[in-house]
Amino acid sequence: MNIKKLFIAFVFSFVVVSASAQKPVGTLTLYPRVGMTLSKFTGDKVFFTSSSIMDGRADAKYKAGIVAGAELQYQMSNAVALSGGVFYSQQGTKFDDVPELDEKLKMEHNNIIVPLMFVATTKYGLSAKVGVQPEILVDSKYKDLMNGFNFSVPVGISYEYRNICFDVRYNIGLTHIYKDQGANDTSRNSTFMFTLGYGIDI
């Protein structure tokens, strides 16, 4: 079992067993957040032929980016909250091993993402999250090749102490990245998000 599967399994088990509330019922909290992403297009690859390699292949690898935005979280009950947010997220992928290129091939895929999350909270500041996330493409050199709208499932955990909140998420892409993608192609967004935020009760 790889790290992504272990992370997802931990989040879902946490959601099932969570109990005591982190915030009083009825609390509405604004969380401005900023951080970094690590993203790639799972299943994507570049085929090439060079002087030393007849039939070469470079697989997609993770590239770093930034993410910034804000979320609102409403404490519905002693153990359950709902949240919704809007973020600018730099995503995409890169290919390191293409001999014909002097530099690494990077494909930017910058989005406005709208996470809508179910949150299991505890009195210890730990929370687990799962939800749905529309993603709208706003900037890419390869915009003509890519779908303008994608969909993912975010799962994550966070820890809040004295209103400072550290949040880690993995966004599981459900839709194809490219417009002209065959039935056997599996190129989808795969993004880790690491953010630091500050909770403001309103």
Z-matrix of the N, CA and C atoms (Angstrom, degrees):
N
C 1 1.468
C 2 1.527 1 109.62
N 3 1.356 2 118.26 1 126.94
C 4 1.457 3 120.25 2 -176.65
C 5 1.521 4 111.36 3 -83.65
N 6 1.342 5 115.63 4 176.02
C 7 1.466 6 121.29 5 -174.13
C 8 1.520 7 111.54 6 -62.57
N 9 1.354 8 117.57 7 -40.65
C 10 1.461 9 120.17 8 -179.35
C 11 1.521 10 111.13 9 -61.32
N 12 1.330 11 117.42 10 -43.35
C 13 1.461 12 120.35 11 -179.76
C 14 1.532 13 111.29 12 -66.72
N 15 1.338 14 117.37 13 -38.75
C 16 1.461 15 120.30 14 177.11
C 17 1.526 16 111.43 15 -63.74
N 18 1.340 17 116.00 16 -41.51
C 19 1.464 18 121.22 17 179.56
C 20 1.523 19 110.80 18 -62.13
N 21 1.337 20 117.06 19 -45.84
C 22 1.466 21 121.46 20 -179.92
C 23 1.519 22 110.73 21 -64.77
N 24 1.345 23 117.32 22 -41.91
C 25 1.458 24 120.85 23 179.22
C 26 1.527 25 111.22 24 -62.96
N 27 1.343 26 116.92 25 -39.77
C 28 1.456 27 120.86 26 178.49
C 29 1.520 28 111.18 27 -62.98
N 30 1.331 29 116.98 28 -44.05
C 31 1.461 30 120.84 29 -178.87
C 32 1.518 31 110.91 30 -61.83
N 33 1.334 32 117.50 31 -46.14
C 34 1.455 33 119.86 32 -178.38
C 35 1.521 34 112.21 33 -67.01
N 36 1.330 35 118.39 34 -37.41
C 37 1.461 36 120.62 35 176.94
C 38 1.521 37 110.68 36 -66.95
N 39 1.334 38 116.86 37 -35.70
C 40 1.463 39 121.50 38 177.92
C 41 1.522 40 110.37 39 -64.57
N 42 1.343 41 117.00 40 -42.53
C 43 1.458 42 120.95 41 179.11
C 44 1.514 43 111.10 42 -59.09
N 45 1.340 44 117.05 43 -39.30
C 46 1.456 45 121.73 44 -177.15
C 47 1.524 46 111.92 45 -67.99
N 48 1.336 47 118.10 46 -39.19
C 49 1.459 48 120.84 47 -171.60
C 50 1.523 49 113.80 48 -98.01
N 51 1.344 50 119.64 49 -6.98
C 52 1.464 51 121.38 50 -177.11
C 53 1.520 52 111.15 51 -62.01
N 54 1.346 53 114.95 52 145.54
C 55 1.459 54 119.42 53 -178.93
C 56 1.525 55 110.72 54 -129.83
N 57 1.341 56 117.78 55 -95.61
C 58 1.459 57 123.68 56 -165.60
C 59 1.525 58 113.44 57 -55.53
N 60 1.336 59 116.83 58 149.70
C 61 1.459 60 121.60 59 -175.66
C 62 1.514 61 112.44 60 -80.06
N 63 1.323 62 115.82 61 144.42
C 64 1.449 63 121.83 62 175.21
C 65 1.525 64 110.60 63 -80.77
N 66 1.341 65 117.27 64 -35.49
C 67 1.452 66 122.92 65 -179.29
C 68 1.522 67 109.53 66 -128.76
N 69 1.341 68 118.14 67 156.89
C 70 1.470 69 120.17 68 178.10
C 71 1.522 70 111.49 69 -61.36
N 72 1.325 71 115.83 70 148.31
C 73 1.457 72 121.05 71 178.19
C 74 1.524 73 109.68 72 -59.29
N 75 1.330 74 115.97 73 135.45
C 76 1.456 75 121.24 74 -179.74
C 77 1.514 76 114.60 75 94.62
N 78 1.336 77 117.55 76 -5.16
C 79 1.465 78 120.83 77 -179.82
C 80 1.531 79 110.53 78 -71.73
N 81 1.319 80 116.29 79 134.92
C 82 1.461 81 122.90 80 173.83
C 83 1.527 82 107.42 81 -114.72
N 84 1.325 83 116.94 82 122.14
C 85 1.462 84 121.88 83 -173.83
C 86 1.523 85 110.61 84 -124.25
N 87 1.336 86 115.38 85 133.13
C 88 1.463 87 121.75 86 174.66
C 89 1.522 88 108.50 87 -97.52
N 90 1.346 89 116.08 88 130.35
C 91 1.463 90 121.91 89 178.57
C 92 1.530 91 110.34 90 -120.53
N 93 1.336 92 119.62 91 95.94
C 94 1.470 93 119.25 92 165.59
C 95 1.531 94 108.21 93 -67.74
N 96 1.338 95 116.74 94 138.06
C 97 1.462 96 120.62 95 -176.21
C 98 1.522 97 110.15 96 -137.22
N 99 1.333 98 115.96 97 147.12
C 100 1.462 99 122.00 98 173.55
C 101 1.524 100 107.96 99 -145.61
N 102 1.331 101 116.12 100 147.72
C 103 1.460 102 117.88 101 -178.80
C 104 1.515 103 112.20 102 179.56
N 105 1.343 104 115.57 103 -149.36
C 106 1.462 105 121.04 104 -175.19
C 107 1.518 106 110.56 105 -132.16
N 108 1.329 107 115.00 106 158.21
C 109 1.455 108 121.76 107 175.38
C 110 1.536 109 109.74 108 -120.56
N 111 1.309 110 115.20 109 152.78
C 112 1.460 111 123.24 110 166.18
C 113 1.523 112 105.63 111 -126.17
N 114 1.326 113 117.25 112 116.25
C 115 1.455 114 119.45 113 -172.65
C 116 1.524 115 111.45 114 -137.49
N 117 1.334 116 114.56 115 156.08
C 118 1.458 117 121.52 116 171.77
C 119 1.521 118 108.08 117 -156.12
N 120 1.334 119 116.09 118 167.55
C 121 1.456 120 122.14 119 173.48
C 122 1.526 121 107.33 120 -96.67
N 123 1.311 122 117.24 121 104.43
C 124 1.461 123 120.36 122 -178.58
C 125 1.527 124 109.89 123 -61.83
N 126 1.316 125 115.47 124 136.41
C 127 1.455 126 120.83 125 178.52
C 128 1.511 127 114.94 126 83.35
N 129 1.349 128 117.59 127 -6.85
C 130 1.459 129 120.00 128 -178.70
C 131 1.528 130 110.11 129 -79.15
N 132 1.329 131 116.13 130 149.67
C 133 1.458 132 120.62 131 -178.72
C 134 1.519 133 109.73 132 -157.94
N 135 1.339 134 116.05 133 156.14
C 136 1.455 135 123.07 134 175.98
C 137 1.519 136 108.00 135 -119.40
N 138 1.332 137 116.81 136 128.42
C 139 1.470 138 121.69 137 177.42
C 140 1.530 139 108.41 138 -100.19
N 141 1.333 140 116.53 139 142.37
C 142 1.460 141 120.22 140 -177.98
C 143 1.521 142 110.47 141 -152.20
N 144 1.334 143 114.96 142 163.85
C 145 1.463 144 123.15 143 173.36
C 146 1.519 145 107.72 144 -129.57
N 147 1.336 146 117.32 145 130.15
C 148 1.458 147 121.71 146 179.30
C 149 1.525 148 109.56 147 -128.91
N 150 1.311 149 115.60 148 179.92
C 151 1.468 150 119.98 149 -179.65
C 152 1.519 151 112.15 150 -65.05
N 153 1.324 152 116.53 151 -26.49
C 154 1.464 153 119.79 152 -177.70
C 155 1.521 154 113.42 153 -105.39
N 156 1.345 155 116.80 154 -16.27
C 157 1.462 156 120.49 155 -177.77
C 158 1.520 157 108.39 156 -129.08
N 159 1.336 158 117.03 157 123.67
C 160 1.453 159 120.69 158 -177.49
C 161 1.528 160 111.04 159 -74.43
N 162 1.320 161 116.08 160 -53.06
C 163 1.470 162 120.65 161 -178.65
C 164 1.522 163 108.17 162 -128.54
N 165 1.327 164 115.41 163 88.43
C 166 1.457 165 120.01 164 -177.94
C 167 1.513 166 112.19 165 -97.14
N 168 1.338 167 114.87 166 162.26
C 169 1.456 168 120.76 167 178.68
C 170 1.514 169 109.23 168 -145.86
N 171 1.323 170 116.27 169 132.28
C 172 1.460 171 121.84 170 174.66
C 173 1.520 172 108.47 171 -113.42
N 174 1.324 173 116.30 172 124.00
C 175 1.463 174 120.98 173 179.80
C 176 1.525 175 110.87 174 -89.22
N 177 1.325 176 115.18 175 152.07
C 178 1.465 177 121.24 176 179.20
C 179 1.524 178 110.96 177 -62.86
N 180 1.345 179 115.16 178 142.01
C 181 1.459 180 121.41 179 176.84
C 182 1.527 181 109.84 180 -129.73
N 183 1.328 182 115.01 181 163.90
C 184 1.463 183 119.74 182 -177.09
C 185 1.529 184 111.38 183 -71.75
N 186 1.340 185 115.94 184 139.19
C 187 1.451 186 123.03 185 172.73
C 188 1.522 187 108.74 186 -120.20
N 189 1.333 188 115.80 187 152.01
C 190 1.461 189 121.39 188 -178.51
C 191 1.520 190 110.86 189 -91.81
N 192 1.326 191 116.01 190 151.63
C 193 1.457 192 122.47 191 176.07
C 194 1.513 193 109.73 192 -155.34
N 195 1.323 194 116.30 193 -174.41
C 196 1.463 195 121.11 194 177.98
C 197 1.523 196 109.61 195 -115.19
N 198 1.325 197 114.88 196 158.38
C 199 1.460 198 121.15 197 175.86
C 200 1.521 199 107.59 198 -141.36
N 201 1.332 200 117.40 199 141.10
C 202 1.462 201 122.10 200 179.19
C 203 1.516 202 108.81 201 -152.87
N 204 1.332 203 115.36 202 144.34
C 205 1.457 204 120.02 203 179.49
C 206 1.514 205 110.87 204 169.54
N 207 1.329 206 116.03 205 -155.78
C 208 1.461 207 120.62 206 -177.83
C 209 1.519 208 109.80 207 -153.01
N 210 1.345 209 114.60 208 155.31
C 211 1.459 210 121.70 209 177.59
C 212 1.518 211 109.96 210 -133.51
N 213 1.324 212 115.46 211 151.13
C 214 1.459 213 122.55 212 168.51
C 215 1.521 214 108.26 213 -109.51
N 216 1.335 215 116.05 214 135.03
C 217 1.468 216 120.28 215 178.75
C 218 1.524 217 109.39 216 -126.83
N 219 1.344 218 115.72 217 129.86
C 220 1.461 219 121.76 218 -179.82
C 221 1.518 220 109.87 219 -114.85
N 222 1.346 221 116.55 220 124.69
C 223 1.458 222 122.02 221 -179.10
C 224 1.527 223 108.96 222 -82.58
N 225 1.341 224 116.00 223 104.29
C 226 1.461 225 121.00 224 -175.32
C 227 1.529 226 113.39 225 -79.50
N 228 1.328 227 116.03 226 -37.32
C 229 1.462 228 120.80 227 -176.86
C 230 1.522 229 108.59 228 -149.23
N 231 1.325 230 116.18 229 -171.84
C 232 1.459 231 120.03 230 -177.86
C 233 1.521 232 113.83 231 -62.96
N 234 1.321 233 117.05 232 -23.19
C 235 1.467 234 118.64 233 -175.77
C 236 1.520 235 113.70 234 -131.70
N 237 1.318 236 117.23 235 -0.49
C 238 1.464 237 119.81 236 -172.89
C 239 1.521 238 110.88 237 -128.41
N 240 1.335 239 115.51 238 133.57
C 241 1.466 240 122.18 239 173.38
C 242 1.524 241 108.75 240 -132.17
N 243 1.328 242 115.18 241 159.62
C 244 1.455 243 121.86 242 173.60
C 245 1.515 244 108.33 243 -121.13
N 246 1.336 245 116.61 244 143.69
C 247 1.458 246 119.26 245 179.59
C 248 1.524 247 110.38 246 -137.85
N 249 1.322 248 115.07 247 153.29
C 250 1.455 249 121.91 248 175.12
C 251 1.515 250 108.67 249 -145.08
N 252 1.326 251 117.19 250 143.74
C 253 1.459 252 119.55 251 -176.39
C 254 1.508 253 112.69 252 -150.83
N 255 1.321 254 114.41 253 173.54
C 256 1.458 255 122.78 254 175.28
C 257 1.527 256 107.44 255 -136.13
N 258 1.355 257 117.27 256 128.77
C 259 1.454 258 122.23 257 -178.59
C 260 1.527 259 110.48 258 -135.52
N 261 1.329 260 115.31 259 149.98
C 262 1.462 261 121.53 260 164.17
C 263 1.522 262 106.35 261 -95.98
N 264 1.323 263 116.64 262 123.30
C 265 1.465 264 121.28 263 -172.67
C 266 1.522 265 110.45 264 -129.13
N 267 1.343 266 116.00 265 120.77
C 268 1.458 267 121.14 266 174.70
C 269 1.523 268 108.53 267 -83.87
N 270 1.325 269 115.17 268 114.24
C 271 1.456 270 121.45 269 -179.41
C 272 1.532 271 108.83 270 -125.28
N 273 1.314 272 116.47 271 -171.58
C 274 1.457 273 120.14 272 -179.54
C 275 1.509 274 111.25 273 137.39
N 276 1.334 275 115.16 274 -154.50
C 277 1.463 276 120.63 275 -179.24
C 278 1.527 277 108.54 276 -157.74
N 279 1.342 278 116.09 277 169.40
C 280 1.461 279 119.90 278 175.56
C 281 1.528 280 109.42 279 -144.25
N 282 1.339 281 113.88 280 161.11
C 283 1.466 282 121.83 281 178.05
C 284 1.524 283 107.37 282 -130.82
N 285 1.327 284 117.21 283 120.18
C 286 1.466 285 121.86 284 -174.11
C 287 1.523 286 114.02 285 -86.91
N 288 1.302 287 117.86 286 -30.25
C 289 1.473 288 121.15 287 -163.49
C 290 1.523 289 113.00 288 -114.63
N 291 1.334 290 116.65 289 57.07
C 292 1.463 291 121.21 290 176.66
C 293 1.526 292 107.30 291 -111.79
N 294 1.334 293 119.88 292 102.95
C 295 1.476 294 122.86 293 -171.36
C 296 1.523 295 114.33 294 -58.06
N 297 1.340 296 118.85 295 -32.89
C 298 1.464 297 121.04 296 -176.34
C 299 1.528 298 112.71 297 -68.99
N 300 1.322 299 117.93 298 -17.27
C 301 1.454 300 121.40 299 -175.37
C 302 1.521 301 110.84 300 -101.06
N 303 1.339 302 116.50 301 136.71
C 304 1.465 303 120.77 302 177.45
C 305 1.517 304 111.59 303 -73.71
N 306 1.344 305 116.61 304 -27.24
C 307 1.451 306 121.45 305 -179.55
C 308 1.530 307 109.71 306 -120.57
N 309 1.321 308 115.17 307 166.95
C 310 1.453 309 119.29 308 175.12
C 311 1.531 310 109.45 309 -66.18
N 312 1.320 311 115.56 310 140.00
C 313 1.461 312 120.54 311 176.77
C 314 1.517 313 108.42 312 -81.49
N 315 1.349 314 115.82 313 119.14
C 316 1.462 315 121.18 314 178.45
C 317 1.514 316 109.12 315 -118.47
N 318 1.325 317 115.73 316 136.57
C 319 1.460 318 121.86 317 176.76
C 320 1.521 319 108.32 318 -117.21
N 321 1.324 320 115.24 319 106.07
C 322 1.462 321 120.05 320 179.03
C 323 1.529 322 109.40 321 -74.49
N 324 1.325 323 115.29 322 143.28
C 325 1.468 324 121.23 323 179.75
C 326 1.530 325 106.64 324 -146.85
N 327 1.346 326 115.43 325 77.29
C 328 1.463 327 121.07 326 -172.13
C 329 1.527 328 110.41 327 -90.92
N 330 1.319 329 115.20 328 130.03
C 331 1.464 330 121.02 329 -169.63
C 332 1.520 331 113.26 330 -128.84
N 333 1.329 332 114.76 331 155.50
C 334 1.456 333 122.00 332 158.38
C 335 1.522 334 105.82 333 -94.39
N 336 1.333 335 116.76 334 119.52
C 337 1.466 336 120.76 335 -179.04
C 338 1.525 337 109.49 336 -112.76
N 339 1.344 338 115.14 337 146.98
C 340 1.465 339 121.07 338 -175.31
C 341 1.531 340 108.36 339 -128.73
N 342 1.353 341 118.43 340 83.68
C 343 1.460 342 120.56 341 -179.90
C 344 1.530 343 112.21 342 -75.03
N 345 1.317 344 116.14 343 130.77
C 346 1.463 345 124.12 344 175.00
C 347 1.518 346 106.49 345 -119.22
N 348 1.348 347 116.27 346 112.27
C 349 1.461 348 119.76 347 -165.05
C 350 1.528 349 113.30 348 -123.17
N 351 1.328 350 114.69 349 143.44
C 352 1.458 351 123.88 350 164.17
C 353 1.527 352 106.89 351 -91.55
N 354 1.348 353 117.78 352 127.80
C 355 1.461 354 122.09 353 -173.47
C 356 1.528 355 110.08 354 -121.34
N 357 1.323 356 116.51 355 125.02
C 358 1.468 357 122.10 356 172.15
C 359 1.525 358 107.49 357 -98.10
N 360 1.332 359 116.76 358 118.54
C 361 1.462 360 121.48 359 -173.50
C 362 1.526 361 111.64 360 -109.92
N 363 1.343 362 116.33 361 158.21
C 364 1.460 363 122.28 362 174.86
C 365 1.519 364 109.73 363 -133.79
N 366 1.311 365 116.01 364 163.26
C 367 1.466 366 121.19 365 178.41
C 368 1.522 367 111.82 366 -73.19
N 369 1.328 368 117.98 367 -7.64
C 370 1.464 369 122.06 368 -178.98
C 371 1.526 370 112.68 369 -91.76
N 372 1.330 371 117.35 370 4.08
C 373 1.456 372 121.18 371 179.29
C 374 1.515 373 114.72 372 89.25
N 375 1.340 374 117.07 373 -6.70
C 376 1.457 375 121.50 374 178.27
C 377 1.521 376 110.50 375 -87.42
N 378 1.314 377 116.27 376 140.06
C 379 1.464 378 121.73 377 176.39
C 380 1.527 379 109.12 378 -138.39
N 381 1.327 380 115.66 379 152.21
C 382 1.463 381 122.17 380 172.67
C 383 1.516 382 108.12 381 -123.41
N 384 1.350 383 116.17 382 146.19
C 385 1.456 384 120.39 383 -170.93
C 386 1.523 385 110.78 384 -137.56
N 387 1.326 386 114.63 385 146.41
C 388 1.455 387 121.04 386 172.16
C 389 1.519 388 107.35 387 -152.35
N 390 1.337 389 116.60 388 147.04
C 391 1.449 390 117.88 389 -177.84
C 392 1.513 391 112.98 390 -172.58
N 393 1.330 392 114.18 391 -153.41
C 394 1.465 393 121.94 392 177.38
C 395 1.524 394 107.96 393 -128.05
N 396 1.345 395 116.26 394 156.48
C 397 1.463 396 119.06 395 -174.23
C 398 1.537 397 111.81 396 -150.02
N 399 1.332 398 117.78 397 103.86
C 400 1.468 399 119.98 398 168.18
C 401 1.528 400 109.84 399 -69.64
N 402 1.347 401 115.95 400 145.63
C 403 1.462 402 121.90 401 -179.34
C 404 1.527 403 108.79 402 -133.05
N 405 1.331 404 116.87 403 124.55
C 406 1.461 405 122.59 404 -177.15
C 407 1.522 406 108.65 405 -112.47
N 408 1.317 407 116.74 406 120.00
C 409 1.461 408 121.84 407 -179.67
C 410 1.531 409 110.18 408 -71.19
N 411 1.347 410 116.54 409 126.98
C 412 1.464 411 120.51 410 -179.12
C 413 1.516 412 113.12 411 -118.34
N 414 1.347 413 117.90 412 -18.55
C 415 1.460 414 119.06 413 -176.40
C 416 1.524 415 110.35 414 -159.11
N 417 1.358 416 115.48 415 126.97
C 418 1.456 417 121.07 416 174.60
C 419 1.517 418 108.82 417 -169.79
N 420 1.348 419 117.17 418 139.47
C 421 1.465 420 121.63 419 174.11
C 422 1.527 421 110.38 420 -64.04
N 423 1.328 422 115.99 421 -22.37
C 424 1.464 423 121.28 422 -176.13
C 425 1.532 424 110.98 423 -109.54
N 426 1.340 425 115.87 424 31.25
C 427 1.462 426 121.45 425 -173.61
C 428 1.525 427 112.60 426 -58.15
N 429 1.345 428 116.78 427 -34.74
C 430 1.465 429 120.49 428 -178.70
C 431 1.526 430 112.50 429 -67.00
N 432 1.332 431 116.45 430 -20.50
C 433 1.465 432 120.60 431 -178.63
C 434 1.524 433 112.64 432 -92.56
N 435 1.330 434 117.16 433 -14.39
C 436 1.463 435 120.69 434 -167.72
C 437 1.522 436 112.22 435 -111.70
N 438 1.319 437 115.25 436 150.38
C 439 1.456 438 120.31 437 174.25
C 440 1.524 439 110.06 438 -67.50
N 441 1.320 440 115.76 439 138.96
C 442 1.462 441 119.93 440 -178.76
C 443 1.515 442 113.45 441 -78.68
N 444 1.331 443 117.42 442 -15.23
C 445 1.466 444 121.70 443 -179.16
C 446 1.518 445 109.12 444 -134.46
N 447 1.323 446 115.60 445 131.40
C 448 1.464 447 121.33 446 176.07
C 449 1.525 448 109.91 447 -133.12
N 450 1.310 449 115.00 448 171.24
C 451 1.458 450 121.07 449 -174.03
C 452 1.523 451 108.48 450 -140.12
N 453 1.327 452 116.28 451 136.75
C 454 1.466 453 120.06 452 179.17
C 455 1.518 454 110.74 453 -141.52
N 456 1.325 455 114.76 454 167.70
C 457 1.467 456 122.60 455 175.77
C 458 1.522 457 108.16 456 -115.58
N 459 1.339 458 118.25 457 111.00
C 460 1.463 459 120.53 458 177.83
C 461 1.528 460 111.55 459 -87.62
N 462 1.324 461 116.01 460 136.00
C 463 1.470 462 121.93 461 171.50
C 464 1.525 463 106.97 462 -128.38
N 465 1.330 464 117.36 463 142.12
C 466 1.457 465 117.83 464 -175.99
C 467 1.506 466 114.01 465 -165.14
N 468 1.325 467 114.28 466 174.26
C 469 1.460 468 123.06 467 174.07
C 470 1.525 469 107.84 468 -134.17
N 471 1.324 470 115.98 469 154.55
C 472 1.458 471 120.14 470 177.03
C 473 1.520 472 109.50 471 -145.06
N 474 1.325 473 114.29 472 158.43
C 475 1.466 474 121.05 473 175.85
C 476 1.518 475 108.28 474 -133.91
N 477 1.334 476 116.30 475 128.26
C 478 1.462 477 121.98 476 -178.54
C 479 1.528 478 109.94 477 -119.67
N 480 1.331 479 115.20 478 131.02
C 481 1.466 480 121.32 479 177.22
C 482 1.522 481 108.41 480 -139.28
N 483 1.326 482 115.96 481 120.37
C 484 1.455 483 122.35 482 -178.31
C 485 1.531 484 111.34 483 50.53
N 486 1.322 485 113.72 484 47.05
C 487 1.470 486 123.32 485 175.78
C 488 1.526 487 114.56 486 75.39
N 489 1.328 488 118.89 487 -8.45
C 490 1.464 489 121.59 488 176.30
C 491 1.528 490 107.72 489 -89.19
N 492 1.330 491 115.95 490 126.17
C 493 1.463 492 121.06 491 -171.67
C 494 1.524 493 111.21 492 -123.38
N 495 1.333 494 116.39 493 124.13
C 496 1.458 495 122.60 494 173.56
C 497 1.517 496 108.33 495 -103.34
N 498 1.328 497 116.87 496 128.37
C 499 1.460 498 122.18 497 -171.65
C 500 1.530 499 109.73 498 -129.32
N 501 1.344 500 116.38 499 133.61
C 502 1.467 501 122.60 500 176.74
C 503 1.524 502 107.92 501 -125.84
N 504 1.344 503 116.08 502 129.61
C 505 1.460 504 120.52 503 179.96
C 506 1.525 505 110.69 504 -135.55
N 507 1.319 506 113.57 505 153.20
C 508 1.459 507 120.46 506 169.91
C 509 1.521 508 107.11 507 -122.89
N 510 1.339 509 116.22 508 120.86
C 511 1.457 510 121.98 509 -179.48
C 512 1.525 511 109.23 510 -97.20
N 513 1.329 512 115.88 511 118.09
C 514 1.464 513 122.60 512 -177.39
C 515 1.525 514 108.49 513 -94.91
N 516 1.319 515 117.31 514 109.41
C 517 1.455 516 120.80 515 -179.59
C 518 1.522 517 112.13 516 -69.77
N 519 1.338 518 116.05 517 134.18
C 520 1.461 519 121.01 518 -179.80
C 521 1.521 520 112.61 519 -107.36
N 522 1.330 521 117.59 520 -20.01
C 523 1.459 522 120.96 521 -174.84
C 524 1.527 523 110.82 522 -112.47
N 525 1.329 524 116.31 523 158.23
C 526 1.458 525 122.06 524 179.77
C 527 1.521 526 110.76 525 -71.32
N 528 1.323 527 116.16 526 140.98
C 529 1.457 528 122.26 527 179.39
C 530 1.531 529 111.84 528 -73.76
N 531 1.321 530 116.23 529 -44.23
C 532 1.460 531 120.53 530 -172.33
C 533 1.527 532 112.01 531 -91.48
N 534 1.337 533 116.03 532 148.59
C 535 1.463 534 121.07 533 178.92
C 536 1.518 535 111.15 534 -66.71
N 537 1.337 536 116.24 535 -47.71
C 538 1.467 537 121.11 536 -178.41
C 539 1.522 538 109.05 537 -101.09
N 540 1.311 539 115.30 538 81.39
C 541 1.459 540 120.94 539 -175.98
C 542 1.517 541 108.79 540 -120.37
N 543 1.318 542 116.63 541 124.77
C 544 1.452 543 121.39 542 -177.58
C 545 1.521 544 112.66 543 -70.75
N 546 1.332 545 114.33 544 169.84
C 547 1.467 546 120.31 545 -177.53
C 548 1.523 547 111.87 546 -63.55
N 549 1.355 548 117.23 547 -26.73
C 550 1.461 549 120.81 548 -178.00
C 551 1.533 550 112.81 549 -92.26
N 552 1.324 551 117.49 550 -5.63
C 553 1.458 552 120.73 551 178.39
C 554 1.523 553 110.11 552 -80.00
N 555 1.326 554 115.71 553 145.08
C 556 1.475 555 119.93 554 -175.97
C 557 1.525 556 112.05 555 -129.38
N 558 1.318 557 117.76 556 27.14
C 559 1.468 558 120.47 557 -175.82
C 560 1.527 559 110.65 558 -73.36
N 561 1.328 560 115.25 559 109.55
C 562 1.460 561 121.62 560 179.46
C 563 1.524 562 109.23 561 -136.18
N 564 1.325 563 115.88 562 157.17
C 565 1.461 564 120.45 563 177.53
C 566 1.524 565 111.19 564 -64.65
N 567 1.306 566 116.06 565 137.91
C 568 1.465 567 123.20 566 172.32
C 569 1.522 568 106.17 567 -137.24
N 570 1.337 569 116.57 568 109.50
C 571 1.463 570 119.64 569 -170.38
C 572 1.524 571 112.08 570 -134.66
N 573 1.336 572 115.83 571 128.72
C 574 1.455 573 122.28 572 167.70
C 575 1.534 574 108.22 573 -96.22
N 576 1.335 575 117.04 574 136.63
C 577 1.462 576 122.66 575 176.57
C 578 1.522 577 110.11 576 -121.57
N 579 1.326 578 116.31 577 130.27
C 580 1.468 579 122.89 578 176.69
C 581 1.529 580 106.96 579 -122.80
N 582 1.329 581 117.48 580 114.75
C 583 1.463 582 119.32 581 -177.50
C 584 1.523 583 111.54 582 -131.59
N 585 1.328 584 113.69 583 154.08
C 586 1.457 585 122.43 584 172.79
C 587 1.517 586 107.25 585 -117.40
N 588 1.325 587 116.52 586 130.49
C 589 1.448 588 121.04 587 -177.25
C 590 1.507 589 112.83 588 -135.05
N 591 1.327 590 115.54 589 173.70
C 592 1.466 591 121.41 590 177.86
C 593 1.526 592 108.66 591 -133.57
N 594 1.340 593 116.43 592 125.76
C 595 1.454 594 121.62 593 -177.47
C 596 1.517 595 112.11 594 -85.34
N 597 1.349 596 115.86 595 127.12
C 598 1.459 597 122.72 596 178.04
C 599 1.530 598 107.97 597 -121.84
N 600 1.327 599 117.57 598 110.49
C 601 1.475 600 121.00 599 177.68
C 602 1.520 601 109.74 600 -71.94
N 603 1.335 602 115.94 601 130.29
C 604 1.469 603 119.83 602 -178.03
C 605 1.524 604 111.20 603 -125.86
